[in-house]
Amino acid sequence: MWLQSYCWRKKLCHLLGDTPDLTRRLFWIQRAVRLFSFSSTMASQALASLSEGGSQISLSTSGEHGRSSIPGFFLGDVQGLKSGRKMGALSLAVLRARGLHQWTLKSWGRFSDPPQLRLSGPSTRAPVRTAATLSLEPAGRSLWDEPLRIAVHRLAPRQPVTLRAALRDEKGALFRAHARYRADAAGRLDLQRAPALGGSFAGLEPMGLLWAMQPDRPFWRLLKRDVQTPFVVELEVLDGHEPDQGKLLASAVHERHFLAPGVRRVPVREGRVRATLFLPPGPGPFPGIVDLFGAGGGLLEYRASLLAGKGFAVMALAYYNYDDLPKHTDVFHLEYFEEAVNYLLCHPQVKGPGIGLLGTSKGGEISLAMASFLKGISAAVIINGSVAAVRAPIYYKDESVPPVPVMRNRMKMTKDGIMDVMDALKSPLEEPKSFIPVERSDTTFLFLVGQDDHNWQSEFYASEASKRLQAHGKQKPQVICYPEAGHYIEVPYFPLCKTGWHNLVGAPILYGGEPRAHAMAQLDAWKQLQIFFHKHLGGKEGTIAAKL
């Protein structure tokens, strides 16, 4: 027997003899020609006995013997072709000419994309399968808080694929996510309509490839340190459902920016104040906001820069561990923050009569103290902030708020060896002197609370602040609680930081949260704080585009 390999007999019988589609048969013939690098003479000899008069098929081949046009066979006898007789004969000639029986099934993997097939004469043009394409809307670049529409076209019907996304932060940490999908009957995949079948997330999550990212370093939190440069997101489409093994079908690079067109970034070094002011396009004046982050200090601008694109003049304020400010602080003097408030109130492009405060974590605690002791503050959004002074006293002139004691015996250790400090602080109800006197404030408050916050008892703090304000005849604050949301409620699409290094604790701690619920909380919180500030600070309401 000339055909010594049963595997090849079975493979070619299926691909050539048993394939009812003429175009697909021609496709596999041309693959064989390309694989074994036929010369024009050798191919002609292999096909000579099968050539008949009439229309011809021209097969474009390339290889070590150059490019040639090979005469085909008569297309009129379609039924004969479907029976496999002529295709079978052709495949035998091809195999015999190049010793195909010596190859194994692994050789089939060398076949690449379908070659170009040209029909001449009265025959119908055969369809050409093109490469998959990955489309993004907006194309090329977008703001970080904008939704991104991701779609894949020109896949095979019902083709299984894996989508991957990755970015590197300014410290070189790699954040990645992947999800498995299946194309529809037309070979299309739209993440707004197709549910993920598994991976970093599951279900209908059009933005899951961003908010489900996880770092390659332990206890690492995604932060944007330079808002003048974008995060560059790399997206890939792989064949099959293996995120690290599938063939790359398509890819794209997309820039996620933090400065909307026309937003101005103004560094501030006025007196002791160290900050960056972001001004919206146009002459103003605009509602003013002071933005404060938490423990660790430094100057983080990404929330302020994005919020400026919504019509606010936002000043990202550093208060330690930045420039010539103290590297560490054992005490907070509100006079520094009062200087920042006065600077913003006096700015010609900031409208009065009052400004807003936006504080997260330690920044929320400081914001509560500012609203309680300082003038000129009309509205404040507190995101998972404490109602008591924590770890350092707060001073204003001749008054002080001492910190609540830390109960180290209440610290717990998770099964993964992560510290849980949620119950480590003594209740301010037991230490009333440590309770920030919010009842003094005429500020309107919005508390945004992650109900799975393990940094401290944020929900309890918001509830007690509300009770104290109402007990003294003040306006009842708005409190929005988010189930399964953790401590760091960021701008939309930032990945959850469930565990991370805590600078004050000096160890990694549990921050809490579940990825999807936390992502939904961030999206809604971003919308709610904009609505709140527009209502209580005035100004023209900007576009709130973020959505899952």
C-alpha positions in Angstrom: 0.0 0.0 0.0 1.3 3.4 -1.0 -0.5 5.1 1.9 1.3 3.9 5.0 -0.3 6.3 7.5 -3.9 5.5 8.6 -4.1 8.9 10.3 -3.5 10.8 7.1 -5.9 8.5 5.2 -8.6 9.4 7.7 -7.8 13.1 7.8 -7.8 13.6 4.0 -10.8 11.4 3.5 -12.7 13.7 5.9 -11.3 17.0 4.5 -11.4 16.1 0.8 -13.5 13.1 0.1 -16.3 13.6 2.6 -16.5 17.4 2.5 -19.7 18.4 0.6 -18.6 22.1 0.1 -16.6 22.5 -3.1 -14.9 25.7 -1.9 -13.7 24.0 1.3 -12.2 21.1 -0.8 -10.3 23.5 -3.0 -9.2 25.3 0.2 -7.6 22.1 1.6 -6.0 21.2 -1.8 -4.4 24.6 -1.9 -3.2 24.2 1.7 -1.5 21.0 0.7 0.1 22.7 -2.3 1.4 25.5 -0.1 2.6 23.2 2.7 4.7 21.0 0.5 6.0 23.8 -1.8 5.1 22.3 -5.2 6.8 23.6 -8.2 4.7 24.4 -11.3 6.0 21.2 -13.0 5.4 18.9 -10.1 1.9 20.2 -9.5 1.1 19.9 -13.2 2.2 16.3 -13.2 0.2 15.5 -10.1 -3.0 17.1 -11.6 -2.6 16.2 -15.3 -4.8 13.2 -15.3 -7.6 15.2 -13.7 -7.6 18.2 -16.0 -10.4 18.5 -18.5 -11.5 21.2 -20.8 -13.7 24.0 -19.7 -13.5 26.4 -16.8 -10.3 26.3 -14.8 -9.4 27.0 -11.2 -6.2 28.9 -10.6 -4.6 28.1 -7.3 -2.1 30.7 -6.0 0.9 28.9 -4.4 4.1 30.1 -2.9 7.0 28.4 -1.3 10.6 27.5 -1.8 10.0 27.0 -5.6 8.4 30.4 -6.1 4.8 31.4 -7.0 2.9 29.5 -9.7 -0.5 29.2 -11.3 -1.6 25.5 -11.4 -4.3 24.3 -13.9 -7.3 22.9 -12.1 -10.1 20.6 -13.2 -13.4 20.9 -14.9 -16.1 22.3 -12.6 -19.1 21.1 -14.5 -19.2 17.7 -12.9 -20.3 19.0 -9.4 -22.0 15.7 -8.4 -18.8 13.8 -9.2 -16.9 16.2 -6.9 -19.4 15.8 -4.1 -19.1 12.0 -4.3 -15.4 12.5 -3.6 -14.2 10.4 -6.6 -12.2 13.1 -8.4 -11.1 14.8 -5.2 -10.0 11.4 -3.9 -8.0 10.9 -7.0 -6.5 14.3 -6.8 -5.5 13.8 -3.2 -3.8 10.5 -4.0 -1.8 12.2 -6.7 -0.8 15.0 -4.5 0.2 12.6 -1.7 2.2 10.4 -4.0 4.0 13.3 -5.6 5.3 14.7 -2.3 5.4 11.7 0.0 2.6 13.0 2.2 2.3 9.6 3.9 5.6 10.4 5.7 4.0 13.3 7.6 2.1 13.1 10.9 -1.0 14.9 12.2 1.2 17.5 13.9 2.2 18.7 10.4 -1.3 19.8 9.8 -0.7 22.6 12.4 1.6 24.3 9.9 -1.4 25.2 7.7 -1.9 28.9 8.0 -4.8 31.2 6.9 -6.8 30.1 3.8 -5.0 31.1 0.5 -6.6 33.3 -2.0 -8.7 31.4 -4.5 -9.6 32.7 -7.9 -12.3 31.3 -10.2 -12.3 32.1 -13.9 -14.9 31.5 -16.5 -18.7 31.2 -15.8 -18.1 29.8 -12.3 -19.3 31.7 -9.1 -16.8 33.5 -7.0 -16.0 31.6 -3.8 -16.1 33.5 -0.5 -12.8 34.4 1.1 -12.6 34.1 4.9 -10.9 37.2 6.3 -9.0 37.7 9.6 -10.9 38.6 12.8 -11.0 42.2 13.8 -11.3 43.8 17.2 -13.2 47.1 17.3 -13.4 49.6 20.2 -15.7 52.6 20.6 -14.5 55.2 21.2 -11.6 54.2 19.0 -8.0 54.8 20.0 -8.6 56.8 23.2 -11.2 57.6 25.8 -11.4 59.0 29.3 -11.0 56.5 32.1 -14.5 56.9 33.5 -16.1 56.5 30.0 -17.6 53.2 29.0 -15.7 51.3 26.3 -17.6 49.2 23.7 -15.6 46.1 22.8 -16.6 43.9 19.8 -15.0 41.3 17.6 -16.0 40.7 14.0 -15.3 38.1 11.3 -15.1 35.1 13.6 -16.4 31.7 12.6 -20.0 31.0 13.6 -20.2 30.0 17.3 -16.4 30.2 17.5 -15.0 30.0 21.1 -12.6 32.8 22.0 -10.8 34.3 24.9 -10.4 38.0 25.4 -7.5 39.3 27.5 -6.8 42.8 28.8 -3.6 44.2 30.4 -2.1 47.4 31.5 1.0 48.5 33.5 1.0 51.2 36.1 3.8 53.7 36.5 5.6 51.4 38.9 5.7 48.6 36.4 3.1 46.4 38.0 1.1 44.4 35.5 -2.7 44.2 35.8 -4.6 41.6 33.8 -8.0 40.1 33.2 -9.5 37.5 30.8 -12.9 36.1 29.9 -14.2 33.3 27.7 -16.8 34.0 25.1 -18.6 32.4 22.1 -19.4 34.2 18.9 -22.9 34.3 17.6 -24.2 32.5 14.5 -22.9 35.3 12.2 -19.4 35.2 13.7 -19.9 38.4 15.8 -19.1 39.1 19.4 -20.3 42.2 21.2 -19.5 42.4 24.9 -22.6 44.6 25.4 -24.8 41.6 24.4 -22.7 38.5 24.9 -22.2 37.1 28.5 -18.8 35.9 29.6 -18.7 32.2 30.1 -16.0 32.3 32.8 -12.5 33.6 33.5 -11.9 36.7 35.6 -15.7 37.2 35.7 -18.9 35.7 34.3 -22.1 37.1 32.9 -23.0 40.2 30.9 -20.2 42.6 31.9 -19.2 44.9 29.1 -16.5 46.6 31.2 -15.4 43.5 33.1 -12.1 43.3 31.4 -11.1 46.5 33.2 -12.7 46.3 36.6 -11.8 42.6 37.1 -8.1 43.2 36.5 -5.7 41.8 39.2 -2.1 42.8 39.8 0.9 40.4 39.3 2.2 41.7 42.7 0.7 40.8 46.0 -1.1 43.6 48.0 -0.8 46.1 45.1 -3.4 48.8 44.5 -3.8 50.5 41.1 -3.1 54.2 41.3 -2.6 56.8 38.6 0.3 59.0 39.6 0.6 61.2 36.5 -2.7 62.3 35.0 -0.9 63.9 32.0 -0.2 60.4 30.6 -2.8 57.7 29.9 -3.0 54.1 31.0 -2.3 52.0 27.9 -4.7 49.0 27.8 -3.7 46.1 25.5 -6.6 43.9 24.3 -6.2 40.5 22.6 -8.5 37.9 21.1 -7.4 34.3 21.3 -8.8 31.3 19.6 -10.4 28.8 22.1 -10.9 29.0 25.8 -7.3 28.7 27.0 -6.1 32.2 28.0 -2.4 31.3 27.7 -2.4 28.9 24.8 -4.8 30.0 22.1 -3.7 31.4 18.7 -3.8 35.2 18.6 -6.6 36.3 16.3 -6.7 40.0 16.8 -5.4 42.7 19.1 -5.7 46.4 19.8 -4.2 49.1 22.0 -6.3 51.7 23.7 -5.4 54.8 25.7 -7.5 55.6 28.8 -6.9 59.3 29.7 -7.5 61.3 32.9 -7.7 64.8 31.4 -10.8 65.7 29.4 -10.2 68.1 26.4 -9.8 71.6 27.6 -9.3 70.8 31.3 -6.4 72.9 32.7 -4.0 71.6 35.3 -2.5 74.3 37.5 0.1 73.4 40.2 -0.5 75.3 43.4 2.3 76.5 45.8 0.6 79.3 47.7 1.9 79.9 51.2 2.0 76.4 52.8 -0.5 74.9 50.4 0.8 72.1 48.1 -1.9 71.1 45.6 -3.0 70.9 42.0 -6.0 72.8 40.7 -8.0 71.4 37.8 -10.2 73.9 35.9 -12.9 73.0 33.4 -12.9 74.5 29.9 -14.5 77.9 29.6 -14.3 81.2 31.6 -16.2 80.0 34.7 -16.7 80.6 37.5 -17.2 77.0 38.6 -18.3 75.2 41.8 -15.1 74.5 43.8 -14.2 71.2 45.5 -11.2 70.2 47.7 -10.3 66.5 47.1 -8.5 64.5 49.8 -7.2 61.0 49.8 -6.2 58.8 52.7 -3.3 57.3 54.6 0.0 57.2 52.7 -0.2 60.9 51.9 1.3 62.2 48.6 -0.7 64.0 45.9 -3.1 61.9 43.9 -4.8 63.8 41.1 -6.8 61.3 39.0 -10.2 61.8 40.8 -9.8 65.6 40.7 -8.8 65.6 37.0 -11.7 63.5 35.9 -14.2 65.5 38.1 -13.0 68.7 36.5 -14.3 67.4 33.2 -17.8 67.4 34.8 -17.8 71.1 35.4 -16.1 71.5 38.7 -13.0 73.4 39.8 -11.3 70.7 41.8 -8.2 71.1 43.9 -6.3 67.9 44.8 -4.7 68.7 48.1 -1.6 67.1 49.6 -1.3 67.2 53.4 1.8 65.1 54.1 4.5 63.0 52.4 4.7 65.3 49.5 7.2 68.0 48.4 8.3 70.0 51.5 5.4 68.8 53.6 6.2 66.5 56.6 7.0 62.9 55.5 5.0 61.6 58.5 2.6 63.3 60.8 1.6 62.6 64.4 -0.8 65.6 64.5 -3.2 67.4 62.1 -3.5 71.1 62.3 -6.7 72.3 60.5 -5.1 75.8 59.9 -3.3 74.2 56.9 -6.6 73.0 55.4 -8.2 76.4 56.2 -5.6 78.0 54.1 -6.4 75.7 51.2 -10.1 76.4 51.6 -9.5 80.2 51.5 -7.3 79.9 48.5 -10.0 78.1 46.6 -12.8 80.5 47.7 -10.7 83.5 46.6 -9.9 82.1 43.2 -11.5 84.1 40.4 -12.8 81.1 38.6 -14.4 79.5 41.7 -17.9 80.5 42.5 -19.1 81.0 46.1 -20.4 81.4 48.6 -19.1 78.0 49.7 -17.1 75.1 48.4 -17.4 71.3 48.6 -15.2 68.6 50.2 -14.6 65.1 48.8 -12.7 62.8 51.2 -11.9 59.1 51.2 -10.8 57.1 54.2 -8.4 59.3 56.3 -9.4 62.1 53.9 -13.0 61.5 54.9 -12.1 61.9 58.5 -10.2 65.2 57.8 -13.2 66.4 55.7 -15.6 65.8 58.6 -13.2 67.8 60.9 -12.9 70.6 58.4 -16.7 70.9 58.0 -17.1 70.9 61.8 -14.5 73.7 62.5 -14.1 75.7 59.4 -16.3 78.2 57.6 -17.1 78.4 53.9 -17.9 74.7 53.3 -21.4 74.1 51.9 -21.3 70.4 51.0 -19.2 67.4 51.8 -19.0 63.8 50.4 -17.5 61.3 52.9 -16.4 58.0 51.4 -15.8 55.4 54.1 -14.5 58.0 56.5 -14.3 57.8 60.3 -16.3 60.0 62.6 -13.6 59.9 65.2 -10.0 61.0 65.1 -7.8 58.0 64.4 -4.1 57.5 65.4 -3.4 61.3 65.5 -5.0 64.2 67.3 -6.8 67.0 65.3 -6.1 70.5 66.4 -7.8 73.8 65.5 -6.6 76.9 67.4 -7.1 76.0 71.1 -9.3 73.0 70.5 -8.4 69.4 69.9 -9.9 66.0 69.2 -7.8 63.2 70.6 -7.6 59.8 68.8 -9.6 56.8 69.8 -7.5 54.0 71.4 -6.4 51.1 69.2 -7.4 47.7 70.7 -4.7 45.4 69.3 -6.3 42.4 71.0 -9.2 42.8 68.6 -7.2 42.4 65.5 -7.8 39.2 63.7 -5.9 37.1 61.2 -7.6 35.6 58.1 -6.9 32.1 57.0 -4.7 33.6 54.3 -2.5 35.3 56.9 -4.0 38.8 56.2 -4.7 41.1 59.1 -8.3 42.2 59.7 -8.4 45.4 61.7 -12.1 46.2 61.3 -12.8 46.0 65.1 -9.4 47.3 66.3 -10.6 50.9 67.0 -12.5 51.6 70.2 -15.9 53.0 69.6 -16.2 56.8 69.8 -19.3 56.2 71.9 -17.0 54.9 74.6 -14.6 57.8 74.0 -16.8 60.8 73.4 -13.9 63.2 73.3 -12.7 61.5 70.2 -16.0 62.0 68.3 -15.6 64.8 65.8 -18.2 67.5 66.7 -20.2 67.3 63.5 -23.2 68.9 65.2 -21.3 72.2 64.9 -21.4 72.0 61.1 -24.0 73.7 58.8 -22.6 71.6 55.9 -24.8 69.3 53.9 -23.4 65.8 54.0 -23.5 62.7 51.7 -22.0 59.5 53.2 -21.0 56.8 50.7 -20.5 53.5 52.6 -19.1 50.1 51.6 -20.9 47.6 53.7 -18.0 45.1 53.4 -15.4 47.7 54.5 -12.8 46.0 56.8 -10.5 48.9 57.3 -12.9 50.2 60.0 -16.6 50.3 60.7 -17.7 52.8 58.0 -21.4 52.0 58.2 -21.5 52.4 61.9 -19.6 55.8 61.7 -22.0 57.1 59.1 -25.0 56.1 61.1 -23.7 57.7 64.3 -22.9 60.9 62.5 -26.4 61.0 61.1 -27.9 60.4 64.6 -25.7 63.2 66.1 -26.6 65.7 63.5 -30.3 65.1 63.8 -30.2 65.1 67.6 -28.9 68.7 67.4 -31.5 69.8 64.9 -29.3 69.7 61.8 -30.3 68.5 58.4 -30.4 64.7 58.1 -27.5 63.6 55.9 -27.9 61.4 52.9 -26.4 57.9 53.5 -26.0 55.4 50.6 -24.8 51.9 51.6 -23.4 49.5 49.0 -23.6 45.8 49.8 -20.4 43.8 49.3 -18.4 47.0 48.5 -15.0 47.3 50.2 -13.0 50.3 51.5 -11.5 51.9 48.5 -14.5 53.1 46.5 -12.7 54.7 43.5 -13.7 56.2 40.2 -15.5 53.8 37.8 -13.6 50.8 36.4 -10.7 50.8 38.9 -10.1 47.2 40.0 -11.0 46.2 43.5 -8.1 46.4 46.1 -9.4 43.7 48.5 -6.1 43.3 50.3 -3.3 45.8 50.4 -0.4 47.2 52.4 -1.4 49.7 55.1 1.2 52.3 55.8 0.0 53.0 59.3 -0.5 49.4 60.3 2.8 48.4 58.7 1.4 45.2 57.3 -1.1 44.0 54.6 -4.7 44.2 55.7 -8.1 43.1 54.5 -10.0 46.0 52.8 -13.0 43.9 51.8 -15.3 43.9 48.9 -16.4 41.5 46.1 -15.3 42.5 42.6 -18.6 42.9 40.7 -20.5 44.5 43.6 -17.6 46.8 44.3 -17.5 47.8 40.6 -21.3 48.6 40.6 -20.8 50.6 43.8 -18.0 52.7 42.2 -20.2 53.4 39.2 -23.2 54.6 41.3 -21.0 56.5 43.8 -19.4 58.5 40.9 -22.9 59.4 39.6 -24.3 60.2 43.1 -21.5 62.6 44.2 -21.7 64.5 40.9 -25.5 65.0 41.4 -25.0 66.0 45.0 -22.3 68.6 44.3 -24.2 70.1 41.4 -27.3 70.4 43.6 -25.6 72.0 46.6 -22.8 74.0 45.0 -24.7 75.1 41.8 -23.4 75.2 38.4 -24.3 73.6 35.1 -24.6 69.9 35.4 -22.0 68.0 33.3 -22.4 64.7 31.5 -22.3 61.6 33.6 -21.3 59.0 31.0 -20.0 56.1 33.1 -22.0 52.9 33.0 -21.3 49.2 33.3 
